[in-house]
């Protein structure tokens, strides 16, 4: 397996416009910011630059919510690799700037090379690998991430990920007996990992609420963001109706 970064140095030099401006808005300690509702869930209050984060089950809503904080940086560039079903309207609804989102829908077996190139040009990459990731390949890409400071959000498992997040349970609001309009999703998100993330944290979130925003459930108690009298349906029921939850987002 060749060393990817040396192969693509000349490619990156020909595309200086893709390199984000160094951020002055990012939190201290080399963190990429996240939306306020997720700060208490992460041990450092943000995503460690140059690190890989695993999103168990590849939940699309959680992936986009974690990526949305990149808009707070001066550069604000992000990329989506191997996610052909990722909804651009949903991405915009969560707060991503589509003018600063690079998309490689189907890189196939060359996804690692694509990630290696983009890591030097964007601040955050959302990725679904083309199959299981060998530990030695993950280690090589980890070196690329550390040098570039890019954050890698992986839809699924990732060898050596320092932080793992997943949706433990959830329910949708608004769907009736085979009809109606989904108005929001309430979930319990779990975060765990190594070091300061070892003890694990949980949070109850709207992912998203009726306005397409990410909020803690406590923030919306007593507020008119979602009609709590609407029908409630579990995620299993929605899946049973033929709707893939990893391919759906409400904005």
C-alpha positions as a LaTeX table, in Angstrom:
\begin{tabular}{lrrr}
\hline
Residue & $x$ (\AA) & $y$ (\AA) & $z$ (\AA) \\
\hline
Unk1 & 0.00 & 0.00 & 0.00 \\
Unk2 & 1.69 & 3.29 & $-1.07$ \\
Unk3 & 1.87 & 6.32 & 1.16 \\
Unk4 & $-1.08$ & 8.38 & $-0.11$ \\
Unk5 & $-0.01$ & 11.87 & 0.92 \\
Unk6 & 3.21 & 11.87 & $-1.11$ \\
Unk7 & 1.36 & 10.74 & $-4.24$ \\
Unk8 & $-1.13$ & 13.60 & $-4.14$ \\
Unk9 & 1.01 & 16.57 & $-3.06$ \\
Unk10 & 1.12 & 17.99 & $-6.59$ \\
Unk11 & $-2.65$ & 17.63 & $-6.94$ \\
Unk12 & $-3.27$ & 19.72 & $-3.84$ \\
Unk13 & $-0.81$ & 22.37 & $-5.01$ \\
Unk14 & $-2.87$ & 22.84 & $-8.16$ \\
Unk15 & $-6.04$ & 23.54 & $-6.13$ \\
Unk16 & $-5.16$ & 26.23 & $-3.58$ \\
Unk17 & $-8.74$ & 27.58 & $-3.65$ \\
Unk18 & $-9.94$ & 24.49 & $-1.80$ \\
Unk19 & $-7.72$ & 25.13 & 1.22 \\
Unk20 & $-9.71$ & 26.71 & 4.06 \\
Unk21 & $-8.42$ & 29.80 & 5.81 \\
Unk22 & $-7.06$ & 29.05 & 9.27 \\
Unk23 & $-9.88$ & 29.49 & 11.74 \\
Unk24 & $-9.88$ & 32.07 & 14.51 \\
Unk25 & $-13.35$ & 31.07 & 15.70 \\
Unk26 & $-12.52$ & 27.51 & 16.77 \\
Unk27 & $-12.45$ & 26.67 & 20.49 \\
Unk28 & $-9.16$ & 26.31 & 22.31 \\
Unk29 & $-7.03$ & 23.15 & 22.46 \\
Unk30 & $-7.29$ & 22.46 & 18.73 \\
Unk31 & $-10.99$ & 21.66 & 18.60 \\
Unk32 & $-13.46$ & 21.93 & 15.75 \\
Unk33 & $-16.68$ & 23.48 & 17.08 \\
Unk34 & $-20.00$ & 21.63 & 17.24 \\
Unk35 & $-23.55$ & 22.91 & 17.58 \\
Unk36 & $-24.46$ & 23.90 & 21.19 \\
Unk37 & $-26.72$ & 20.87 & 21.78 \\
Unk38 & $-23.77$ & 18.49 & 21.27 \\
Unk39 & $-21.14$ & 20.28 & 23.35 \\
Unk40 & $-22.11$ & 18.67 & 26.65 \\
Unk41 & $-22.03$ & 15.23 & 25.01 \\
Unk42 & $-18.39$ & 15.51 & 23.93 \\
Unk43 & $-15.68$ & 15.32 & 26.63 \\
Unk44 & $-13.85$ & 18.41 & 25.32 \\
Unk45 & $-16.90$ & 20.28 & 24.06 \\
Unk46 & $-15.82$ & 19.89 & 20.42 \\
Unk47 & $-14.21$ & 17.52 & 17.92 \\
Unk48 & $-10.48$ & 17.02 & 18.29 \\
Unk49 & $-8.74$ & 18.21 & 15.13 \\
Unk50 & $-6.81$ & 15.49 & 13.34 \\
Unk51 & $-8.90$ & 12.69 & 14.86 \\
Unk52 & $-11.31$ & 10.04 & 13.56 \\
Unk53 & $-14.78$ & 9.73 & 15.10 \\
Unk54 & $-16.99$ & 6.67 & 14.61 \\
Unk55 & $-20.77$ & 7.10 & 14.26 \\
Unk56 & $-22.24$ & 3.68 & 15.04 \\
Unk57 & $-24.87$ & 2.55 & 12.58 \\
Unk58 & $-24.04$ & 5.44 & 10.27 \\
Unk59 & $-27.00$ & 7.50 & 11.51 \\
Unk60 & $-27.37$ & 10.28 & 8.92 \\
Unk61 & $-28.92$ & 12.79 & 11.33 \\
Unk62 & $-26.16$ & 12.38 & 13.89 \\
Unk63 & $-23.48$ & 12.54 & 11.19 \\
Unk64 & $-24.84$ & 15.84 & 9.83 \\
Unk65 & $-25.37$ & 17.29 & 13.31 \\
Unk66 & $-21.72$ & 16.61 & 14.20 \\
Unk67 & $-20.55$ & 18.14 & 10.91 \\
Unk68 & $-22.68$ & 21.28 & 11.16 \\
Unk69 & $-20.28$ & 23.09 & 13.50 \\
Unk70 & $-17.75$ & 23.49 & 10.67 \\
Unk71 & $-19.74$ & 26.54 & 9.52 \\
Unk72 & $-18.45$ & 28.41 & 12.60 \\
Unk73 & $-14.87$ & 28.33 & 11.28 \\
Unk74 & $-13.44$ & 30.87 & 8.85 \\
Unk75 & $-12.75$ & 28.18 & 6.24 \\
Unk76 & $-15.91$ & 26.18 & 6.69 \\
Unk77 & $-15.09$ & 23.55 & 4.03 \\
Unk78 & $-16.38$ & 19.99 & 4.45 \\
Unk79 & $-16.61$ & 16.90 & 2.24 \\
Unk80 & $-18.81$ & 13.81 & 1.94 \\
Unk81 & $-17.18$ & 10.64 & 0.59 \\
Unk82 & $-19.03$ & 7.41 & $-0.20$ \\
Unk83 & $-22.43$ & 8.79 & 0.88 \\
Unk84 & $-24.54$ & 8.87 & $-2.30$ \\
Unk85 & $-27.79$ & 8.85 & $-0.31$ \\
Unk86 & $-26.87$ & 11.82 & 1.84 \\
Unk87 & $-29.60$ & 14.42 & 1.35 \\
Unk88 & $-28.24$ & 17.84 & 0.42 \\
Unk89 & $-31.45$ & 19.50 & 1.59 \\
Unk90 & $-31.00$ & 17.77 & 4.94 \\
Unk91 & $-27.36$ & 18.89 & 5.11 \\
Unk92 & $-28.43$ & 22.49 & 4.51 \\
Unk93 & $-31.18$ & 22.12 & 7.10 \\
Unk94 & $-28.67$ & 21.08 & 9.75 \\
Unk95 & $-26.54$ & 24.13 & 8.92 \\
Unk96 & $-23.89$ & 22.99 & 6.43 \\
Unk97 & $-23.01$ & 25.49 & 3.70 \\
Unk98 & $-23.57$ & 23.63 & 0.41 \\
Unk99 & $-21.28$ & 26.10 & $-1.37$ \\
Unk100 & $-18.45$ & 24.74 & 0.78 \\
Unk101 & $-19.33$ & 21.05 & 0.63 \\
Unk102 & $-17.35$ & 18.77 & $-1.70$ \\
Unk103 & $-19.06$ & 15.49 & $-2.64$ \\
Unk104 & $-17.50$ & 12.25 & $-3.89$ \\
Unk105 & $-20.56$ & 10.01 & $-4.11$ \\
Unk106 & $-18.99$ & 6.74 & $-5.22$ \\
Unk107 & $-15.19$ & 6.55 & $-4.96$ \\
Unk108 & $-15.39$ & 2.75 & $-4.79$ \\
Unk109 & $-12.18$ & 1.04 & $-3.66$ \\
Unk110 & $-10.28$ & 4.32 & $-4.04$ \\
Unk111 & $-12.03$ & 5.99 & $-1.09$ \\
Unk112 & $-8.82$ & 6.05 & 0.99 \\
Unk113 & $-6.94$ & 8.00 & $-1.69$ \\
Unk114 & $-9.83$ & 10.46 & $-1.94$ \\
Unk115 & $-9.83$ & 10.98 & 1.83 \\
Unk116 & $-6.07$ & 11.48 & 1.80 \\
Unk117 & $-6.34$ & 14.21 & $-0.84$ \\
Unk118 & $-9.31$ & 15.99 & 0.72 \\
Unk119 & $-7.78$ & 15.97 & 4.22 \\
Unk120 & $-5.37$ & 18.65 & 3.09 \\
Unk121 & $-8.11$ & 20.82 & 1.61 \\
Unk122 & $-11.08$ & 20.70 & 4.02 \\
Unk123 & $-11.60$ & 20.81 & 7.76 \\
Unk124 & $-14.02$ & 17.89 & 8.07 \\
Unk125 & $-14.81$ & 14.76 & 6.05 \\
Unk126 & $-17.90$ & 12.56 & 6.36 \\
Unk127 & $-17.09$ & 9.05 & 5.14 \\
Unk128 & $-18.68$ & 5.68 & 4.53 \\
Unk129 & $-15.84$ & 3.26 & 3.64 \\
Unk130 & $-16.27$ & 0.68 & 0.91 \\
Unk131 & $-16.23$ & $-2.31$ & 3.26 \\
Unk132 & $-14.26$ & $-3.16$ & 6.43 \\
Unk133 & $-11.22$ & $-0.99$ & 7.12 \\
Unk134 & $-7.91$ & $-2.81$ & 7.77 \\
Unk135 & $-6.13$ & $-1.49$ & 10.89 \\
Unk136 & $-2.94$ & $-0.71$ & 8.94 \\
Unk137 & $-4.89$ & 1.45 & 6.47 \\
Unk138 & $-6.66$ & 3.25 & 9.33 \\
Unk139 & $-3.25$ & 3.93 & 10.92 \\
Unk140 & $-1.89$ & 5.43 & 7.69 \\
Unk141 & $-4.90$ & 7.70 & 7.30 \\
Unk142 & $-4.64$ & 8.65 & 10.98 \\
Unk143 & $-1.16$ & 10.03 & 10.23 \\
Unk144 & $-2.60$ & 12.06 & 7.34 \\
Unk145 & $-5.33$ & 13.44 & 9.62 \\
Unk146 & $-2.87$ & 14.42 & 12.33 \\
Unk147 & $-0.69$ & 16.35 & 9.89 \\
Unk148 & $-3.62$ & 18.14 & 8.24 \\
Unk149 & $-5.78$ & 18.70 & 11.33 \\
Unk150 & $-8.83$ & 17.41 & 9.44 \\
Unk151 & $-11.62$ & 15.68 & 11.39 \\
Unk152 & $-12.92$ & 12.40 & 9.95 \\
Unk153 & $-16.52$ & 11.41 & 10.77 \\
Unk154 & $-17.00$ & 7.75 & 9.82 \\
Unk155 & $-20.45$ & 6.24 & 9.23 \\
Unk156 & $-19.73$ & 2.93 & 10.92 \\
Unk157 & $-16.82$ & 1.36 & 12.84 \\
Unk158 & $-13.25$ & 2.67 & 12.53 \\
Unk159 & $-10.14$ & 0.96 & 13.97 \\
Unk160 & $-8.55$ & 3.09 & 16.67 \\
Unk161 & $-11.28$ & 5.74 & 16.80 \\
Unk162 & $-10.77$ & 7.84 & 19.91 \\
Unk163 & $-14.46$ & 8.72 & 20.11 \\
Unk164 & $-17.55$ & 6.67 & 19.24 \\
Unk165 & $-21.11$ & 7.97 & 19.13 \\
Unk166 & $-24.39$ & 6.28 & 18.37 \\
Unk167 & $-28.16$ & 6.56 & 18.68 \\
Unk168 & $-29.29$ & 4.18 & 21.42 \\
Unk169 & $-33.03$ & 4.70 & 20.95 \\
Unk170 & $-35.34$ & 7.07 & 19.13 \\
Unk171 & $-38.86$ & 7.82 & 18.03 \\
Unk172 & $-40.43$ & 9.91 & 15.29 \\
Unk173 & $-43.31$ & 12.32 & 15.77 \\
Unk174 & $-46.07$ & 13.14 & 13.33 \\
Unk175 & $-46.69$ & 9.96 & 11.33 \\
Unk176 & $-50.25$ & 8.64 & 11.55 \\
Unk177 & $-51.69$ & 5.32 & 10.38 \\
Unk178 & $-49.74$ & 5.19 & 7.17 \\
Unk179 & $-50.10$ & 8.89 & 6.47 \\
Unk180 & $-49.11$ & 12.27 & 7.83 \\
Unk181 & $-45.92$ & 14.31 & 7.95 \\
Unk182 & $-42.92$ & 13.63 & 10.17 \\
Unk183 & $-42.35$ & 16.63 & 12.42 \\
Unk184 & $-39.26$ & 15.60 & 14.36 \\
Unk185 & $-37.24$ & 12.82 & 15.95 \\
Unk186 & $-36.31$ & 12.43 & 19.60 \\
Unk187 & $-33.25$ & 10.27 & 20.32 \\
Unk188 & $-30.86$ & 9.25 & 23.06 \\
Unk189 & $-27.27$ & 9.63 & 21.89 \\
Unk190 & $-24.36$ & 7.87 & 23.62 \\
Unk191 & $-20.72$ & 8.98 & 23.37 \\
Unk192 & $-17.78$ & 6.89 & 24.59 \\
Unk193 & $-14.13$ & 6.40 & 23.81 \\
Unk194 & $-10.63$ & 6.52 & 25.19 \\
Unk195 & $-9.08$ & 8.86 & 27.76 \\
Unk196 & $-11.42$ & 11.60 & 28.93 \\
Unk197 & $-14.23$ & 10.03 & 26.88 \\
Unk198 & $-13.90$ & 6.67 & 28.63 \\
Unk199 & $-16.65$ & 7.07 & 31.19 \\
Unk200 & $-19.31$ & 7.68 & 28.52 \\
Unk201 & $-21.98$ & 10.37 & 28.24 \\
Unk202 & $-25.59$ & 10.41 & 27.10 \\
Unk203 & $-27.93$ & 13.14 & 25.91 \\
Unk204 & $-31.57$ & 13.29 & 24.84 \\
Unk205 & $-31.87$ & 15.34 & 21.67 \\
Unk206 & $-34.27$ & 16.45 & 19.01 \\
Unk207 & $-32.48$ & 15.21 & 15.88 \\
Unk208 & $-34.05$ & 17.25 & 14.33 \\
Unk209 & $-36.92$ & 19.23 & 15.85 \\
Unk210 & $-39.88$ & 20.60 & 13.85 \\
Unk211 & $-37.74$ & 23.46 & 12.50 \\
Unk212 & $-34.92$ & 21.14 & 11.41 \\
Unk213 & $-32.64$ & 22.19 & 14.29 \\
Unk214 & $-30.66$ & 20.08 & 16.75 \\
Unk215 & $-31.72$ & 20.78 & 20.35 \\
Unk216 & $-31.64$ & 19.07 & 23.71 \\
Unk217 & $-35.02$ & 17.78 & 24.81 \\
Unk218 & $-34.84$ & 19.95 & 27.93 \\
Unk219 & $-34.59$ & 23.10 & 25.78 \\
Unk220 & $-37.94$ & 22.41 & 24.16 \\
Unk221 & $-39.97$ & 21.47 & 27.22 \\
Unk222 & $-42.96$ & 23.83 & 27.32 \\
Unk223 & $-41.98$ & 25.41 & 24.00 \\
Unk224 & $-44.09$ & 25.33 & 20.86 \\
Unk225 & $-41.42$ & 23.70 & 18.71 \\
Unk226 & $-43.25$ & 20.40 & 18.31 \\
Unk227 & $-46.86$ & 19.49 & 19.00 \\
Unk228 & $-46.50$ & 16.79 & 21.64 \\
Unk229 & $-50.05$ & 15.54 & 20.92 \\
Unk230 & $-49.14$ & 14.25 & 17.47 \\
Unk231 & $-48.86$ & 10.54 & 16.83 \\
Unk232 & $-45.62$ & 8.91 & 17.91 \\
Unk233 & $-44.07$ & 6.05 & 16.00 \\
Unk234 & $-40.99$ & 4.02 & 16.88 \\
Unk235 & $-38.02$ & 3.78 & 14.53 \\
Unk236 & $-38.72$ & 0.09 & 13.95 \\
Unk237 & $-42.18$ & 0.95 & 12.68 \\
Unk238 & $-40.84$ & 3.56 & 10.30 \\
Unk239 & $-38.27$ & 1.08 & 9.00 \\
Unk240 & $-41.02$ & $-1.49$ & 8.60 \\
Unk241 & $-42.91$ & 0.92 & 6.39 \\
Unk242 & $-40.06$ & 0.73 & 3.89 \\
Unk243 & $-38.27$ & 3.92 & 4.92 \\
Unk244 & $-34.53$ & 3.55 & 5.54 \\
Unk245 & $-33.70$ & 5.67 & 8.59 \\
Unk246 & $-30.10$ & 6.09 & 7.45 \\
Unk247 & $-31.47$ & 7.66 & 4.25 \\
Unk248 & $-33.99$ & 10.03 & 5.77 \\
Unk249 & $-33.73$ & 13.40 & 7.45 \\
Unk250 & $-36.44$ & 15.90 & 8.23 \\
Unk251 & $-35.63$ & 19.54 & 7.59 \\
\hline
\end{tabular}
